[in-house]
Amino acid sequence: MPHVKFAIEELLEEERPMLVNVNFPQNPQGVLWTHQSVRSYNGQIMEGEDPRGRKHFWFGAVPLTDTEEGSDRWAVEHNYVSMTPLRLDLTEEKWLQQLRKVEVAFGR
């Protein structure tokens, strides 16, 4: 598994992001640094029945857009190991600054 060894060695080098999502396809042909795939879906709620006859519901989704080249999903679909640098803080700073301007007080 040279692709696993490569990914680990790459991540242990200095000056690399601290959080990296790595996806391994079944038969990798190389490694790509990628961005996170974001797609829109047409969701449907589907009703089913378990072996005991109880109803259950599950969410089925059909992508509305093609996979974007350079994304993690595209890389894996094309048999590349995908390495995506991530950040821990997902705070939407612009909105936070706007929302902090609004003071909410509760009376007692």
The first five atom37 places (N, CA, C, CB, O) and aatype in JSON, in Angstrom:
{
  "aatype": [12, 14, 8, 19, 11, 13, 0, 9, 6, 6, 10, 10, 6, 6, 6, 1, 14, 12, 10, 19, 2, 19, 2, 13, 14, 5, 2, 14, 5, 7, 19, 10, 17, 16, 8, 5, 15, 19, 1, 15, 18, 2, 7, 5, 9, 12, 6, 7, 6, 3, 14, 1, 7, 1, 11, 8, 13, 17, 13, 7, 0, 19, 14, 10, 16, 3, 16, 6, 6, 7, 15, 3, 1, 17, 0, 19, 6, 8, 2, 18, 19, 15, 12, 16, 14, 10, 1, 10, 3, 10, 16, 6, 6, 11, 17, 10, 5, 5, 10, 1, 11, 19, 6, 19, 0, 13, 7, 1],
  "atom_mask": [
    [1, 1, 1, 1, 1],
    [1, 1, 1, 1, 1],
    [1, 1, 1, 1, 1],
    [1, 1, 1, 1, 1],
    [1, 1, 1, 1, 1],
    [1, 1, 1, 1, 1],
    [1, 1, 1, 1, 1],
    [1, 1, 1, 1, 1],
    [1, 1, 1, 1, 1],
    [1, 1, 1, 1, 1],
    [1, 1, 1, 1, 1],
    [1, 1, 1, 1, 1],
    [1, 1, 1, 1, 1],
    [1, 1, 1, 1, 1],
    [1, 1, 1, 1, 1],
    [1, 1, 1, 1, 1],
    [1, 1, 1, 1, 1],
    [1, 1, 1, 1, 1],
    [1, 1, 1, 1, 1],
    [1, 1, 1, 1, 1],
    [1, 1, 1, 1, 1],
    [1, 1, 1, 1, 1],
    [1, 1, 1, 1, 1],
    [1, 1, 1, 1, 1],
    [1, 1, 1, 1, 1],
    [1, 1, 1, 1, 1],
    [1, 1, 1, 1, 1],
    [1, 1, 1, 1, 1],
    [1, 1, 1, 1, 1],
    [1, 1, 1, 0, 1],
    [1, 1, 1, 1, 1],
    [1, 1, 1, 1, 1],
    [1, 1, 1, 1, 1],
    [1, 1, 1, 1, 1],
    [1, 1, 1, 1, 1],
    [1, 1, 1, 1, 1],
    [1, 1, 1, 1, 1],
    [1, 1, 1, 1, 1],
    [1, 1, 1, 1, 1],
    [1, 1, 1, 1, 1],
    [1, 1, 1, 1, 1],
    [1, 1, 1, 1, 1],
    [1, 1, 1, 0, 1],
    [1, 1, 1, 1, 1],
    [1, 1, 1, 1, 1],
    [1, 1, 1, 1, 1],
    [1, 1, 1, 1, 1],
    [1, 1, 1, 0, 1],
    [1, 1, 1, 1, 1],
    [1, 1, 1, 1, 1],
    [1, 1, 1, 1, 1],
    [1, 1, 1, 1, 1],
    [1, 1, 1, 0, 1],
    [1, 1, 1, 1, 1],
    [1, 1, 1, 1, 1],
    [1, 1, 1, 1, 1],
    [1, 1, 1, 1, 1],
    [1, 1, 1, 1, 1],
    [1, 1, 1, 1, 1],
    [1, 1, 1, 0, 1],
    [1, 1, 1, 1, 1],
    [1, 1, 1, 1, 1],
    [1, 1, 1, 1, 1],
    [1, 1, 1, 1, 1],
    [1, 1, 1, 1, 1],
    [1, 1, 1, 1, 1],
    [1, 1, 1, 1, 1],
    [1, 1, 1, 1, 1],
    [1, 1, 1, 1, 1],
    [1, 1, 1, 0, 1],
    [1, 1, 1, 1, 1],
    [1, 1, 1, 1, 1],
    [1, 1, 1, 1, 1],
    [1, 1, 1, 1, 1],
    [1, 1, 1, 1, 1],
    [1, 1, 1, 1, 1],
    [1, 1, 1, 1, 1],
    [1, 1, 1, 1, 1],
    [1, 1, 1, 1, 1],
    [1, 1, 1, 1, 1],
    [1, 1, 1, 1, 1],
    [1, 1, 1, 1, 1],
    [1, 1, 1, 1, 1],
    [1, 1, 1, 1, 1],
    [1, 1, 1, 1, 1],
    [1, 1, 1, 1, 1],
    [1, 1, 1, 1, 1],
    [1, 1, 1, 1, 1],
    [1, 1, 1, 1, 1],
    [1, 1, 1, 1, 1],
    [1, 1, 1, 1, 1],
    [1, 1, 1, 1, 1],
    [1, 1, 1, 1, 1],
    [1, 1, 1, 1, 1],
    [1, 1, 1, 1, 1],
    [1, 1, 1, 1, 1],
    [1, 1, 1, 1, 1],
    [1, 1, 1, 1, 1],
    [1, 1, 1, 1, 1],
    [1, 1, 1, 1, 1],
    [1, 1, 1, 1, 1],
    [1, 1, 1, 1, 1],
    [1, 1, 1, 1, 1],
    [1, 1, 1, 1, 1],
    [1, 1, 1, 1, 1],
    [1, 1, 1, 1, 1],
    [1, 1, 1, 0, 1],
    [1, 1, 1, 1, 1]
  ],
  "atom_positions": [
    [[0.82, -1.19, 0.0], [0.0, 0.0, 0.0], [0.87, 1.25, 0.0], [-0.94, 0.0, 1.2], [0.92, 1.97, 1.0]],
    [[1.54, 1.53, -1.08], [2.42, 2.7, -1.12], [1.66, 4.02, -0.99], [3.2, 2.71, -2.41], [2.23, 5.01, -0.53]],
    [[0.38, 4.04, -1.39], [-0.4, 5.27, -1.3], [-0.67, 5.67, 0.15], [-1.72, 5.11, -2.04], [-0.71, 6.86, 0.47]],
    [[-0.84, 4.69, 1.03], [-1.05, 4.98, 2.45], [0.23, 5.53, 3.06], [-1.52, 3.72, 3.21], [0.21, 6.52, 3.79]],
    [[1.34, 4.89, 2.74], [2.65, 5.33, 3.24], [2.93, 6.76, 2.76], [3.77, 4.37, 2.77], [3.4, 7.59, 3.53]],
    [[2.66, 7.02, 1.49], [2.89, 8.36, 0.94], [2.05, 9.4, 1.68], [2.57, 8.39, -0.56], [2.56, 10.45, 2.06]],
    [[0.76, 9.11, 1.87], [-0.14, 10.05, 2.53], [0.35, 10.37, 3.94], [-1.58, 9.5, 2.57], [0.35, 11.53, 4.35]],
    [[0.75, 9.35, 4.67], [1.22, 9.57, 6.05], [2.5, 10.39, 6.05], [1.45, 8.22, 6.77], [2.63, 11.33, 6.83]],
    [[3.44, 10.04, 5.2], [4.69, 10.8, 5.12], [4.43, 12.25, 4.73], [5.66, 10.16, 4.12], [5.06, 13.16, 5.28]],
    [[3.53, 12.47, 3.81], [3.19, 13.81, 3.37], [2.61, 14.63, 4.52], [2.2, 13.76, 2.2], [2.92, 15.81, 4.68]],
    [[1.77, 14.0, 5.33], [1.12, 14.7, 6.43], [2.06, 14.98, 7.59], [-0.06, 13.9, 6.92], [1.84, 15.9, 8.37]],
    [[3.12, 14.19, 7.7], [4.07, 14.38, 8.8], [5.13, 15.43, 8.5], [4.73, 13.07, 9.14], [5.89, 15.82, 9.39]],
    [[5.21, 15.89, 7.26], [6.16, 16.94, 6.92], [5.79, 18.23, 7.62], [6.22, 17.16, 5.39], [4.62, 18.5, 7.9]],
    [[6.82, 19.04, 7.92], [6.56, 20.34, 8.53], [5.83, 21.24, 7.55], [7.87, 20.99, 8.99], [5.84, 21.0, 6.34]],
    [[5.22, 22.28, 8.07], [4.52, 23.28, 7.26], [3.32, 22.71, 6.51], [5.47, 23.9, 6.29], [2.99, 23.19, 5.43]],
    [[2.68, 21.7, 7.05], [1.47, 21.14, 6.45], [0.29, 21.49, 7.34], [1.59, 19.6, 6.25], [0.47, 21.73, 8.53]],
    [[-0.91, 21.52, 6.78], [-2.1, 21.79, 7.61], [-2.22, 20.74, 8.71], [-3.39, 21.81, 6.74], [-1.8, 19.6, 8.55]],
    [[-2.8, 21.15, 9.83], [-2.94, 20.24, 10.97], [-4.1, 19.27, 10.82], [-3.1, 21.03, 12.23], [-4.1, 18.2, 11.42]],
    [[-5.09, 19.64, 10.04], [-6.27, 18.79, 9.87], [-6.47, 18.54, 8.38], [-7.54, 19.44, 10.51], [-6.71, 19.47, 7.6]],
    [[-6.38, 17.28, 7.99], [-6.5, 16.91, 6.58], [-7.44, 15.71, 6.47], [-5.11, 16.59, 5.95], [-7.25, 14.71, 7.15]],
    [[-8.44, 15.82, 5.6], [-9.33, 14.71, 5.31], [-8.71, 13.9, 4.16], [-10.77, 15.2, 4.96], [-8.43, 14.45, 3.1]],
    [[-8.5, 12.6, 4.37], [-7.89, 11.75, 3.36], [-8.89, 10.67, 2.97], [-6.56, 11.13, 3.86], [-9.42, 9.97, 3.84]],
    [[-9.15, 10.52, 1.66], [-10.04, 9.49, 1.15], [-9.25, 8.59, 0.2], [-11.28, 10.12, 0.43], [-8.55, 9.08, -0.69]],
    [[-9.38, 7.29, 0.4], [-8.68, 6.32, -0.43], [-9.67, 5.56, -1.32], [-7.9, 5.33, 0.44], [-10.59, 4.92, -0.81]],
    [[-9.49, 5.64, -2.64], [-10.34, 4.84, -3.53], [-9.86, 3.39, -3.51], [-10.31, 5.4, -4.99], [-8.82, 3.07, -2.93]],
    [[-10.62, 2.52, -4.13], [-10.29, 1.09, -4.15], [-8.93, 0.81, -4.78], [-11.37, 0.32, -4.9], [-8.12, 0.07, -4.22]],
    [[-8.66, 1.4, -5.94], [-7.41, 1.16, -6.67], [-6.78, 2.49, -7.08], [-7.66, 0.28, -7.92], [-6.91, 2.91, -8.23]],
    [[-6.08, 3.16, -6.14], [-5.56, 4.49, -6.43], [-4.46, 4.48, -7.49], [-5.04, 5.12, -5.17], [-3.63, 3.58, -7.56]],
    [[-4.48, 5.55, -8.32], [-3.46, 5.7, -9.34], [-2.57, 6.9, -9.05], [-4.1, 5.83, -10.72], [-1.63, 7.17, -9.8]],
    [[-2.86, 7.62, -7.99], [-2.07, 8.78, -7.61], [-2.72, 9.51, -6.45], [0.0, 0.0, 0.0], [-3.71, 9.05, -5.89]],
    [[-2.14, 10.65, -6.11], [-2.62, 11.46, -4.99], [-2.86, 12.88, -5.48], [-1.6, 11.45, -3.8], [-2.06, 13.42, -6.24]],
    [[-3.97, 13.49, -5.05], [-4.27, 14.87, -5.4], [-4.64, 15.65, -4.14], [-5.42, 14.94, -6.44], [-5.37, 15.14, -3.28]],
    [[-4.13, 16.88, -4.02], [-4.63, 17.8, -3.01], [-5.92, 18.38, -3.58], [-3.57, 18.94, -2.66], [-5.94, 18.85, -4.72]],
    [[-6.98, 18.36, -2.81], [-8.3, 18.7, -3.31], [-9.02, 19.69, -2.4], [-9.14, 17.44, -3.46], [-8.56, 19.99, -1.29]],
    [[-10.15, 20.2, -2.89], [-11.04, 21.0, -2.04], [-12.27, 20.15, -1.74], [-11.44, 22.36, -2.73], [-12.54, 19.15, -2.42]],
    [[-13.0, 20.54, -0.73], [-14.18, 19.79, -0.3], [-15.3, 19.94, -1.32], [-14.66, 20.28, 1.09], [-15.6, 21.04, -1.78]],
    [[-15.9, 18.83, -1.67], [-17.01, 18.82, -2.62], [-18.27, 19.32, -1.93], [-17.22, 17.4, -3.19], [-18.6, 18.9, -0.82]],
    [[-18.96, 20.21, -2.62], [-20.25, 20.71, -2.14], [-21.22, 20.6, -3.3], [-20.14, 22.2, -1.6], [-21.0, 21.19, -4.36]],
    [[-22.3, 19.85, -3.1], [-23.27, 19.68, -4.18], [-24.67, 19.9, -3.64], [-23.15, 18.27, -4.81], [-24.93, 19.76, -2.44]],
    [[-25.57, 20.24, -4.54], [-26.98, 20.35, -4.19], [-27.67, 19.04, -4.53], [-27.65, 21.55, -4.94], [-27.32, 18.37, -5.5]],
    [[-28.66, 18.69, -3.72], [-29.37, 17.43, -3.9], [-30.87, 17.66, -3.98], [-29.04, 16.46, -2.77], [-31.4, 18.61, -3.4]],
    [[-31.55, 16.76, -4.69], [-33.0, 16.72, -4.71], [-33.39, 15.62, -3.74], [-33.57, 16.48, -6.16], [-33.33, 14.44, -4.08]],
    [[-33.79, 15.99, -2.55], [-34.07, 14.99, -1.53], [-35.5, 14.5, -1.55], [0.0, 0.0, 0.0], [-36.43, 15.24, -1.9]],
    [[-35.66, 13.25, -1.18], [-36.99, 12.65, -1.08], [-37.05, 11.83, 0.2], [-37.31, 11.76, -2.32], [-36.07, 11.18, 0.58]],
    [[-38.18, 11.86, 0.85], [-38.41, 11.0, 2.01], [-39.07, 9.73, 1.49], [-39.3, 11.72, 3.1], [-40.11, 9.78, 0.83]],
    [[-38.47, 8.6, 1.8], [-39.0, 7.32, 1.32], [-39.47, 6.49, 2.51], [-37.93, 6.55, 0.51], [-38.78, 6.37, 3.52]],
    [[-40.64, 5.93, 2.36], [-41.23, 5.12, 3.42], [-40.91, 3.66, 3.16], [-42.77, 5.34, 3.5], [-40.92, 3.2, 2.02]],
    [[-40.62, 2.94, 4.22], [-40.35, 1.52, 4.12], [-40.9, 0.78, 5.32], [0.0, 0.0, 0.0], [-41.6, 1.35, 6.16]],
    [[-40.59, -0.49, 5.39], [-41.07, -1.32, 6.49], [-39.94, -2.23, 6.93], [-42.33, -2.15, 6.08], [-39.27, -2.85, 6.1]],
    [[-39.72, -2.32, 8.24], [-38.66, -3.2, 8.73], [-39.17, -4.64, 8.79], [-38.16, -2.74, 10.13], [-40.35, -4.87, 8.54]],
    [[-38.32, -5.61, 9.1], [-38.74, -7.03, 9.11], [-39.89, -7.33, 10.08], [-37.57, -7.9, 9.47], [-40.57, -8.35, 9.93]],
    [[-40.11, -6.48, 11.08], [-41.2, -6.69, 12.03], [-42.48, -5.98, 11.61], [-40.79, -6.23, 13.41], [-43.47, -5.98, 12.36]],
    [[-42.47, -5.38, 10.44], [-43.66, -4.71, 9.94], [-43.83, -3.27, 10.39], [0.0, 0.0, 0.0], [-44.86, -2.66, 10.14]],
    [[-42.82, -2.72, 11.06], [-42.89, -1.33, 11.52], [-42.46, -0.39, 10.41], [-42.01, -1.11, 12.78], [-41.53, -0.67, 9.65]],
    [[-43.16, 0.73, 10.32], [-42.8, 1.72, 9.31], [-41.5, 2.41, 9.69], [-43.93, 2.76, 9.14], [-41.22, 2.65, 10.86]],
    [[-40.71, 2.72, 8.68], [-39.55, 3.58, 8.88], [-39.42, 4.48, 7.66], [-38.24, 2.74, 9.1], [-39.98, 4.2, 6.6]],
    [[-38.68, 5.56, 7.83], [-38.5, 6.53, 6.77], [-37.01, 6.78, 6.6], [-39.25, 7.85, 7.07], [-36.26, 6.83, 7.57]],
    [[-36.61, 6.94, 5.37], [-35.22, 7.28, 5.1], [-35.16, 8.32, 4.0], [-34.41, 6.02, 4.7], [-36.08, 8.48, 3.2]],
    [[-34.06, 9.03, 4.01], [-33.86, 10.14, 3.08], [-33.05, 9.67, 1.89], [-33.16, 11.33, 3.79], [-31.93, 9.19, 2.05]],
    [[-33.62, 9.8, 0.71], [-32.9, 9.46, -0.52], [-32.56, 10.74, -1.25], [0.0, 0.0, 0.0], [-33.38, 11.66, -1.32]],
    [[-31.38, 10.81, -1.8], [-30.94, 12.04, -2.45], [-30.35, 11.76, -3.82], [-29.92, 12.78, -1.58], [-29.62, 10.79, -4.02]],
    [[-30.69, 12.62, -4.76], [-30.15, 12.55, -6.12], [-29.4, 13.87, -6.36], [-31.29, 12.31, -7.2], [-30.0, 14.94, -6.24]],
    [[-28.09, 13.81, -6.72], [-27.36, 15.05, -6.96], [-27.96, 15.84, -8.11], [-25.89, 14.75, -7.25], [-28.36, 15.28, -9.12]],
    [[-28.02, 17.17, -7.94], [-28.53, 18.05, -8.98], [-27.41, 18.6, -9.86], [-29.3, 19.2, -8.35], [-27.67, 19.16, -10.93]],
    [[-26.18, 18.43, -9.42], [-25.03, 18.95, -10.17], [-23.99, 17.85, -10.35], [-24.41, 20.17, -9.46], [-23.96, 16.88, -9.59]],
    [[-23.14, 18.02, -11.35], [-22.05, 17.08, -11.55], [-20.97, 17.31, -10.5], [-21.46, 17.23, -12.97], [-20.92, 18.36, -9.86]],
    [[-20.12, 16.31, -10.34], [-19.0, 16.43, -9.41], [-17.98, 17.41, -10.0], [-18.34, 15.05, -9.14], [-17.59, 17.29, -11.16]],
    [[-17.55, 18.35, -9.19], [-16.62, 19.39, -9.65], [-15.19, 18.86, -9.69], [-16.71, 20.62, -8.73], [-14.7, 18.31, -8.7]],
    [[-14.53, 19.04, -10.83], [-13.14, 18.61, -10.96], [-12.29, 19.35, -9.93], [-12.6, 18.87, -12.4], [-12.47, 20.54, -9.71]],
    [[-11.38, 18.62, -9.31], [-10.52, 19.2, -8.28], [-11.05, 19.0, -6.88], [0.0, 0.0, 0.0], [-10.38, 19.34, -5.9]],
    [[-12.28, 18.46, -6.77], [-12.86, 18.21, -5.45], [-12.46, 16.83, -4.95], [-14.4, 18.35, -5.49], [-11.98, 15.99, -5.72]],
    [[-12.66, 16.6, -3.67], [-12.35, 15.29, -3.08], [-13.19, 14.19, -3.71], [-12.58, 15.33, -1.56], [-12.69, 13.09, -3.97]],
    [[-14.45, 14.46, -3.96], [-15.33, 13.46, -4.56], [-14.86, 13.11, -5.97], [-16.8, 13.98, -4.6], [-14.81, 11.94, -6.34]],
    [[-14.5, 14.13, -6.76], [-14.01, 13.91, -8.12], [-12.75, 13.06, -8.1], [-13.74, 15.26, -8.82], [-12.61, 12.13, -8.9]],
    [[-11.83, 13.36, -7.19], [-10.57, 12.62, -7.11], [-10.83, 11.13, -6.86], [-9.68, 13.2, -6.0], [-10.28, 10.28, -7.55]],
    [[-11.66, 10.83, -5.89], [-11.94, 9.43, -5.56], [-12.67, 8.73, -6.7], [-12.77, 9.33, -4.27], [-12.39, 7.57, -7.0]],
    [[-13.61, 9.44, -7.35], [-14.32, 8.86, -8.5], [-13.37, 8.55, -9.65], [-15.42, 9.82, -8.98], [-13.66, 7.69, -10.48]],
    [[-12.23, 9.26, -9.7], [-11.23, 9.05, -10.76], [-10.01, 8.29, -10.24], [-10.81, 10.38, -11.35], [-8.93, 8.38, -10.83]],
    [[-10.17, 7.56, -9.15], [-9.15, 6.69, -8.56], [-7.89, 7.4, -8.08], [-8.76, 5.67, -9.55], [-6.78, 6.9, -8.25]],
    [[-8.09, 8.57, -7.47], [-6.98, 9.26, -6.83], [-7.22, 9.31, -5.33], [-6.81, 10.69, -7.4], [-8.36, 9.41, -4.89]],
    [[-6.15, 9.24, -4.55], [-6.25, 9.51, -3.13], [-6.51, 11.01, -3.01], [-4.94, 9.06, -2.34], [-5.79, 11.81, -3.62]],
    [[-7.5, 11.39, -2.25], [-7.87, 12.78, -2.07], [-7.37, 13.25, -0.71], [-9.4, 12.98, -2.19], [-7.64, 12.62, 0.31]],
    [[-6.63, 14.37, -0.7], [-6.15, 14.97, 0.55], [-6.65, 16.41, 0.58], [-4.57, 14.9, 0.66], [-6.24, 17.24, -0.24]],
    [[-7.54, 16.7, 1.54], [-8.19, 18.01, 1.62], [-7.82, 18.69, 2.93], [-9.72, 17.88, 1.49], [-8.19, 18.2, 4.0]],
    [[-7.1, 19.82, 2.89], [-6.81, 20.55, 4.12], [-8.1, 21.19, 4.65], [-5.71, 21.63, 3.89], [-8.84, 21.82, 3.9]],
    [[-8.34, 21.02, 5.93], [-9.55, 21.55, 6.56], [-9.19, 22.53, 7.67], [-10.42, 20.41, 7.12], [-8.04, 22.6, 8.1]],
    [[-10.18, 23.27, 8.12], [-9.98, 24.14, 9.28], [-10.96, 23.71, 10.36], [-10.17, 25.66, 8.9], [-12.03, 23.17, 10.07]],
    [[-10.6, 23.96, 11.58], [-11.46, 23.57, 12.7], [-12.59, 24.54, 12.93], [-10.65, 23.43, 13.95], [-13.71, 24.13, 13.23]],
    [[-12.33, 25.82, 12.8], [-13.33, 26.83, 13.11], [-14.17, 27.12, 11.88], [-12.66, 28.11, 13.64], [-13.69, 27.72, 10.92]],
    [[-15.42, 26.72, 11.9], [-16.33, 26.95, 10.78], [-17.18, 28.19, 10.98], [-17.22, 25.74, 10.57], [-18.15, 28.41, 10.25]],
    [[-16.83, 29.0, 11.97], [-17.61, 30.19, 12.27], [-17.69, 31.11, 11.05], [-17.0, 30.94, 13.45], [-16.67, 31.41, 10.42]],
    [[-18.88, 31.56, 10.73], [-19.08, 32.53, 9.66], [-18.87, 33.91, 10.27], [-20.53, 32.39, 9.0], [-19.79, 34.52, 10.8]],
    [[-17.63, 34.39, 10.19], [-17.22, 35.62, 10.87], [-18.03, 36.84, 10.44], [-15.77, 35.87, 10.62], [-18.38, 37.66, 11.29]],
    [[-18.33, 36.98, 9.16], [-19.07, 38.15, 8.67], [-20.44, 38.23, 9.35], [-19.24, 38.08, 7.13], [-20.84, 39.29, 9.83]],
    [[-21.15, 37.1, 9.4], [-22.47, 37.06, 10.04], [-22.35, 37.29, 11.54], [-23.16, 35.72, 9.76], [-23.16, 38.0, 12.14]],
    [[-21.34, 36.69, 12.14], [-21.17, 36.83, 13.58], [-21.0, 38.29, 13.96], [-19.97, 36.01, 14.07], [-21.61, 38.76, 14.93]],
    [[-20.19, 39.02, 13.21], [-19.98, 40.44, 13.51], [-21.29, 41.21, 13.38], [-18.92, 41.03, 12.57], [-21.55, 42.1, 14.19]],
    [[-22.11, 40.9, 12.38], [-23.4, 41.57, 12.22], [-24.35, 41.22, 13.36], [-24.03, 41.18, 10.87], [-25.03, 42.09, 13.91]],
    [[-24.39, 39.94, 13.71], [-25.31, 39.49, 14.74], [-24.94, 40.01, 16.13], [-25.37, 37.98, 14.75], [-25.81, 40.22, 16.97]],
    [[-23.66, 40.21, 16.37], [-23.22, 40.72, 17.67], [-23.66, 42.17, 17.89], [-21.71, 40.61, 17.78], [-23.66, 42.65, 19.02]],
    [[-24.03, 42.86, 16.83], [-24.49, 44.23, 16.94], [-25.9, 44.31, 17.51], [-24.44, 44.91, 15.59], [-26.35, 45.38, 17.94]],
    [[-26.6, 43.19, 17.52], [-27.97, 43.16, 18.02], [-27.96, 42.67, 19.44], [-28.88, 42.25, 17.14], [-27.5, 41.56, 19.73]],
    [[-28.46, 43.51, 20.34], [-28.5, 43.14, 21.74], [-29.87, 42.56, 22.08], [-28.18, 44.35, 22.64], [-30.9, 43.13, 21.73]],
    [[-29.85, 41.44, 22.76], [-31.1, 40.81, 23.18], [-31.08, 40.78, 24.7], [-31.28, 39.36, 22.56], [-30.13, 40.27, 25.31]],
    [[-32.12, 41.32, 25.31], [-32.24, 41.31, 26.77], [-33.55, 40.66, 27.16], [-32.14, 42.74, 27.35], [-34.57, 40.87, 26.52]],
    [[-33.51, 39.88, 28.21], [-34.71, 39.22, 28.72], [-35.03, 39.82, 30.07], [-34.53, 37.65, 28.81], [-34.16, 39.92, 30.94]],
    [[-36.29, 40.21, 30.26], [-36.7, 40.77, 31.55], [-36.94, 39.65, 32.55], [0.0, 0.0, 0.0], [-37.18, 38.5, 32.19]],
    [[-36.87, 40.03, 33.81], [-37.11, 39.04, 34.87], [-38.41, 39.33, 35.57], [-35.96, 39.03, 35.88], [-38.78, 38.62, 36.49]]
  ]
}
